[in-house]
Amino acid sequence: MVIYIDVALIITSVALIISVIMQNKGVGLGGLSGGDTGGVFTARRGIEKTLFYITIGLSVLFFILTLAAVIIRN
């Protein structure tokens, strides 16, 4: 049982890292060019909104799996 949770944690953590990196794609160093991008709110639409919800789901799953791993090992 512990091995299954460990494998699920590894897969979930890799997927979470990938989803966070995909969200930050194209954001880097935009504020250094002098533009006022900090105060503008943009609504998430389409694939960006879906990726946002996937990231939230993966983070909740990662948290639950981590708690399960701690409980099982004690």
N, CA, C and O atoms as a GROMACS GRO file, in nm:
protein
  296
    1MET      N    1   0.082  -0.119   0.000
    1MET     CA    2   0.000   0.000   0.000
    1MET      C    3   0.086   0.126   0.000
    1MET      O    4   0.054   0.224  -0.067
    2VAL      N    5   0.196   0.122   0.075
    2VAL     CA    6   0.284   0.238   0.083
    2VAL      C    7   0.349   0.266  -0.052
    2VAL      O    8   0.368   0.382  -0.089
    3ILE      N    9   0.382   0.161  -0.125
    3ILE     CA   10   0.446   0.180  -0.256
    3ILE      C   11   0.350   0.248  -0.353
    3ILE      O   12   0.392   0.334  -0.432
    4TYR      N   13   0.222   0.210  -0.349
    4TYR     CA   14   0.124   0.273  -0.438
    4TYR      C   15   0.109   0.422  -0.409
    4TYR      O   16   0.098   0.503  -0.501
    5ILE      N   17   0.108   0.456  -0.283
    5ILE     CA   18   0.096   0.597  -0.246
    5ILE      C   19   0.222   0.674  -0.286
    5ILE      O   20   0.213   0.788  -0.331
    6ASP      N   21   0.339   0.611  -0.269
    6ASP     CA   22   0.462   0.678  -0.311
    6ASP      C   23   0.466   0.703  -0.461
    6ASP      O   24   0.508   0.810  -0.506
    7VAL      N   25   0.424   0.604  -0.539
    7VAL     CA   26   0.420   0.620  -0.685
    7VAL      C   27   0.319   0.728  -0.724
    7VAL      O   28   0.346   0.810  -0.812
    8ALA      N   29   0.202   0.728  -0.658
    8ALA     CA   30   0.102   0.830  -0.686
    8ALA      C   31   0.152   0.969  -0.650
    8ALA      O   32   0.123   1.066  -0.720
    9LEU      N   33   0.228   0.980  -0.540
    9LEU     CA   34   0.286   1.109  -0.502
    9LEU      C   35   0.386   1.158  -0.605
    9LEU      O   36   0.389   1.277  -0.638
   10ILE      N   37   0.468   1.068  -0.656
   10ILE     CA   38   0.568   1.106  -0.757
   10ILE      C   39   0.499   1.154  -0.884
   10ILE      O   40   0.535   1.257  -0.940
   11ILE      N   41   0.400   1.079  -0.930
   11ILE     CA   42   0.329   1.116  -1.053
   11ILE      C   43   0.255   1.249  -1.034
   11ILE      O   44   0.258   1.336  -1.122
   12THR      N   45   0.190   1.265  -0.919
   12THR     CA   46   0.117   1.389  -0.892
   12THR      C   47   0.210   1.508  -0.882
   12THR      O   48   0.178   1.616  -0.931
   13SER      N   49   0.325   1.490  -0.818
   13SER     CA   50   0.417   1.602  -0.804
   13SER      C   51   0.476   1.644  -0.938
   13SER      O   52   0.492   1.764  -0.962
   14VAL      N   53   0.506   1.549  -1.025
   14VAL     CA   54   0.558   1.584  -1.158
   14VAL      C   55   0.451   1.657  -1.239
   14VAL      O   56   0.479   1.756  -1.305
   15ALA      N   57   0.327   1.606  -1.233
   15ALA     CA   58   0.217   1.672  -1.304
   15ALA      C   59   0.191   1.813  -1.250
   15ALA      O   60   0.162   1.904  -1.327
   16LEU      N   61   0.202   1.829  -1.119
   16LEU     CA   62   0.182   1.961  -1.058
   16LEU      C   63   0.292   2.058  -1.101
   16LEU      O   64   0.264   2.175  -1.130
   17ILE      N   65   0.415   2.012  -1.104
   17ILE     CA   66   0.526   2.097  -1.149
   17ILE      C   67   0.505   2.140  -1.294
   17ILE      O   68   0.526   2.256  -1.328
   18ILE      N   69   0.464   2.046  -1.378
   18ILE     CA   70   0.443   2.078  -1.520
   18ILE      C   71   0.329   2.178  -1.536
   18ILE      O   72   0.339   2.271  -1.617
   19SER      N   73   0.221   2.160  -1.460
   19SER     CA   74   0.108   2.252  -1.474
   19SER      C   75   0.143   2.393  -1.426
   19SER      O   76   0.096   2.491  -1.484
   20VAL      N   77   0.224   2.404  -1.321
   20VAL     CA   78   0.265   2.536  -1.274
   20VAL      C   79   0.358   2.602  -1.374
   20VAL      O   80   0.347   2.722  -1.399
   21ILE      N   81   0.449   2.525  -1.431
   21ILE     CA   82   0.541   2.582  -1.531
   21ILE      C   83   0.464   2.627  -1.655
   21ILE      O   84   0.496   2.730  -1.713
   22MET      N   85   0.363   2.550  -1.695
   22MET     CA   86   0.285   2.589  -1.812
   22MET      C   87   0.204   2.716  -1.787
   22MET      O   88   0.180   2.793  -1.880
   23GLN      N   89   0.162   2.738  -1.663
   23GLN     CA   90   0.089   2.862  -1.631
   23GLN      C   91   0.182   2.982  -1.636
   23GLN      O   92   0.139   3.090  -1.677
   24ASN      N   93   0.306   2.966  -1.598
   24ASN     CA   94   0.399   3.078  -1.594
   24ASN      C   95   0.469   3.100  -1.727
   24ASN      O   96   0.554   3.189  -1.737
   25LYS      N   97   0.436   3.024  -1.827
   25LYS     CA   98   0.499   3.039  -1.958
   25LYS      C   99   0.462   3.175  -2.018
   25LYS      O  100   0.344   3.208  -2.029
   26GLY      N  101   0.562   3.251  -2.056
   26GLY     CA  102   0.539   3.382  -2.117
   26GLY      C  103   0.527   3.495  -2.018
   26GLY      O  104   0.508   3.609  -2.060
   27VAL      N  105   0.536   3.469  -1.890
   27VAL     CA  106   0.521   3.574  -1.790
   27VAL      C  107   0.655   3.635  -1.754
   27VAL      O  108   0.662   3.752  -1.716
   28GLY      N  109   0.761   3.559  -1.764
   28GLY     CA  110   0.891   3.598  -1.712
   28GLY      C  111   0.946   3.728  -1.765
   28GLY      O  112   0.940   3.755  -1.885
   29LEU      N  113   0.998   3.809  -1.677
   29LEU     CA  114   1.068   3.933  -1.703
   29LEU      C  115   0.985   4.036  -1.777
   29LEU      O  116   1.041   4.129  -1.836
   30GLY      N  117   0.854   4.024  -1.777
   30GLY     CA  118   0.769   4.121  -1.845
   30GLY      C  119   0.765   4.254  -1.773
   30GLY      O  120   0.745   4.358  -1.836
   31GLY      N  121   0.784   4.252  -1.643
   31GLY     CA  122   0.778   4.375  -1.566
   31GLY      C  123   0.903   4.459  -1.577
   31GLY      O  124   0.902   4.576  -1.538
   32LEU      N  125   1.012   4.403  -1.630
   32LEU     CA  126   1.137   4.478  -1.641
   32LEU      C  127   1.141   4.570  -1.762
   32LEU      O  128   1.229   4.656  -1.771
   33SER      N  129   1.048   4.553  -1.854
   33SER     CA  130   1.053   4.634  -1.976
   33SER      C  131   0.995   4.773  -1.957
   33SER      O  132   1.001   4.856  -2.048
   34GLY      N  133   0.940   4.801  -1.841
   34GLY     CA  134   0.887   4.934  -1.815
   34GLY      C  135   0.738   4.944  -1.834
   34GLY      O  136   0.679   5.048  -1.804
   35GLY      N  137   0.674   4.839  -1.884
   35GLY     CA  138   0.529   4.842  -1.902
   35GLY      C  139   0.457   4.827  -1.769
   35GLY      O  140   0.511   4.772  -1.673
   36ASP      N  141   0.337   4.877  -1.764
   36ASP     CA  142   0.257   4.870  -1.641
   36ASP      C  143   0.170   4.744  -1.645
   36ASP      O  144   0.049   4.753  -1.662
   37THR      N  145   0.233   4.627  -1.629
   37THR     CA  146   0.158   4.502  -1.635
   37THR      C  147   0.114   4.456  -1.497
   37THR      O  148   0.036   4.361  -1.487
   38GLY      N  149   0.160   4.518  -1.392
   38GLY     CA  150   0.128   4.472  -1.258
   38GLY      C  151  -0.013   4.504  -1.214
   38GLY      O  152  -0.069   4.429  -1.134
   39GLY      N  153  -0.073   4.610  -1.264
   39GLY     CA  154  -0.203   4.651  -1.217
   39GLY      C  155  -0.319   4.608  -1.304
   39GLY      O  156  -0.434   4.642  -1.276
   40VAL      N  157  -0.291   4.534  -1.409
   40VAL     CA  158  -0.396   4.496  -1.503
   40VAL      C  159  -0.446   4.356  -1.469
   40VAL      O  160  -0.367   4.263  -1.458
   41PHE      N  161  -0.576   4.342  -1.453
   41PHE     CA  162  -0.636   4.211  -1.427
   41PHE      C  163  -0.685   4.152  -1.558
   41PHE      O  164  -0.759   4.216  -1.633
   42THR      N  165  -0.643   4.030  -1.585
   42THR     CA  166  -0.691   3.961  -1.704
   42THR      C  167  -0.769   3.838  -1.661
   42THR      O  168  -0.723   3.762  -1.576
   43ALA      N  169  -0.884   3.818  -1.720
   43ALA     CA  170  -0.966   3.701  -1.686
   43ALA      C  171  -0.910   3.577  -1.755
   43ALA      O  172  -0.862   3.583  -1.868
   44ARG      N  173  -0.916   3.467  -1.684
   44ARG     CA  174  -0.872   3.341  -1.742
   44ARG      C  175  -0.982   3.289  -1.834
   44ARG      O  176  -1.100   3.287  -1.797
   45ARG      N  177  -0.941   3.247  -1.952
   45ARG     CA  178  -1.038   3.196  -2.048
   45ARG      C  179  -0.980   3.074  -2.118
   45ARG      O  180  -0.858   3.062  -2.134
   46GLY      N  181  -1.065   2.986  -2.160
   46GLY     CA  182  -1.026   2.872  -2.241
   46GLY      C  183  -0.932   2.777  -2.170
   46GLY      O  184  -0.959   2.732  -2.058
   47ILE      N  185  -0.823   2.746  -2.236
   47ILE     CA  186  -0.727   2.649  -2.184
   47ILE      C  187  -0.657   2.700  -2.058
   47ILE      O  188  -0.618   2.621  -1.973
   48GLU      N  189  -0.642   2.831  -2.047
   48GLU     CA  190  -0.580   2.888  -1.928
   48GLU      C  191  -0.665   2.863  -1.804
   48GLU      O  192  -0.613   2.833  -1.697
   49LYS      N  193  -0.797   2.875  -1.818
   49LYS     CA  194  -0.888   2.848  -1.708
   49LYS      C  195  -0.888   2.700  -1.672
   49LYS      O  196  -0.889   2.664  -1.554
   50THR      N  197  -0.888   2.614  -1.773
   50THR     CA  198  -0.883   2.470  -1.750
   50THR      C  199  -0.753   2.430  -1.681
   50THR      O  200  -0.755   2.350  -1.588
   51LEU      N  201  -0.643   2.485  -1.724
   51LEU     CA  202  -0.514   2.456  -1.662
   51LEU      C  203  -0.510   2.506  -1.518
   51LEU      O  204  -0.448   2.442  -1.432
   52PHE      N  205  -0.574   2.617  -1.490
   52PHE     CA  206  -0.584   2.669  -1.354
   52PHE      C  207  -0.659   2.572  -1.263
   52PHE      O  208  -0.615   2.545  -1.151
   53TYR      N  209  -0.772   2.519  -1.311
   53TYR     CA  210  -0.849   2.424  -1.232
   53TYR      C  211  -0.776   2.290  -1.216
   53TYR      O  212  -0.785   2.227  -1.111
   54ILE      N  213  -0.704   2.249  -1.318
   54ILE     CA  214  -0.623   2.126  -1.308
   54ILE      C  215  -0.515   2.143  -1.202
   54ILE      O  216  -0.489   2.051  -1.125
   55THR      N  217  -0.452   2.258  -1.198
   55THR     CA  218  -0.348   2.284  -1.098
   55THR      C  219  -0.406   2.281  -0.957
   55THR      O  220  -0.344   2.227  -0.866
   56ILE      N  221  -0.524   2.338  -0.939
   56ILE     CA  222  -0.588   2.333  -0.807
   56ILE      C  223  -0.620   2.189  -0.769
   56ILE      O  224  -0.595   2.147  -0.656
   57GLY      N  225  -0.675   2.113  -0.862
   57GLY     CA  226  -0.708   1.974  -0.835
   57GLY      C  227  -0.585   1.890  -0.802
   57GLY      O  228  -0.589   1.807  -0.711
   58LEU      N  229  -0.476   1.912  -0.875
   58LEU     CA  230  -0.353   1.840  -0.848
   58LEU      C  231  -0.294   1.876  -0.713
   58LEU      O  232  -0.240   1.790  -0.644
   59SER      N  233  -0.305   2.002  -0.674
   59SER     CA  234  -0.251   2.042  -0.544
   59SER      C  235  -0.332   1.982  -0.430
   59SER      O  236  -0.276   1.943  -0.328
   60VAL      N  237  -0.465   1.974  -0.446
   60VAL     CA  238  -0.548   1.911  -0.344
   60VAL      C  239  -0.518   1.761  -0.336
   60VAL      O  240  -0.507   1.706  -0.226
   61LEU      N  241  -0.504   1.696  -0.451
   61LEU     CA  242  -0.469   1.555  -0.454
   61LEU      C  243  -0.333   1.529  -0.390
   61LEU      O  244  -0.317   1.432  -0.317
   62PHE      N  245  -0.237   1.615  -0.418
   62PHE     CA  246  -0.104   1.602  -0.358
   62PHE      C  247  -0.111   1.615  -0.206
   62PHE      O  248  -0.045   1.539  -0.134
   63PHE      N  249  -0.190   1.709  -0.157
   63PHE     CA  250  -0.206   1.728  -0.013
   63PHE      C  251  -0.269   1.606   0.052
   63PHE      O  252  -0.223   1.561   0.157
   64ILE      N  253  -0.373   1.552  -0.011
   64ILE     CA  254  -0.441   1.434   0.045
   64ILE      C  255  -0.348   1.313   0.044
   64ILE      O  256  -0.344   1.238   0.141
   65LEU      N  257  -0.274   1.293  -0.065
   65LEU     CA  258  -0.181   1.180  -0.072
   65LEU      C  259  -0.070   1.193   0.031
   65LEU      O  260  -0.026   1.093   0.088
   66THR      N  261  -0.024   1.316   0.054
   66THR     CA  262   0.080   1.337   0.154
   66THR      C  263   0.029   1.304   0.294
   66THR      O  264   0.098   1.239   0.373
   67LEU      N  265  -0.092   1.348   0.325
   67LEU     CA  266  -0.151   1.314   0.455
   67LEU      C  267  -0.171   1.163   0.468
   67LEU      O  268  -0.147   1.106   0.575
   68ALA      N  269  -0.215   1.097   0.362
   68ALA     CA  270  -0.235   0.952   0.366
   68ALA      C  271  -0.103   0.880   0.388
   68ALA      O  272  -0.097   0.782   0.462
   69ALA      N  273   0.004   0.928   0.324
   69ALA     CA  274   0.135   0.866   0.341
   69ALA      C  275   0.185   0.880   0.484
   69ALA      O  276   0.243   0.787   0.539
   70VAL      N  277   0.162   0.995   0.544
   70VAL     CA  278   0.204   1.017   0.682
   70VAL      C  279   0.123   0.930   0.778
   70VAL      O  280   0.179   0.872   0.871
   71ILE      N  281  -0.007   0.920   0.756
   71ILE     CA  282  -0.092   0.841   0.844
   71ILE      C  283  -0.058   0.692   0.833
   71ILE      O  284  -0.053   0.623   0.934
   72ILE      N  285  -0.035   0.643   0.714
   72ILE     CA  286  -0.006   0.500   0.694
   72ILE      C  287   0.128   0.462   0.754
   72ILE      O  288   0.143   0.352   0.808
   73ARG      N  289   0.225   0.550   0.746
   73ARG     CA  290   0.359   0.518   0.796
   73ARG      C  291   0.368   0.524   0.948
   73ARG      O  292   0.465   0.472   1.004
   74ASN      N  293   0.274   0.584   1.015
   74ASN     CA  294   0.278   0.592   1.162
   74ASN      C  295   0.199   0.484   1.224
   74ASN      O  296   0.192   0.477   1.347
   0.00000   0.00000   0.00000
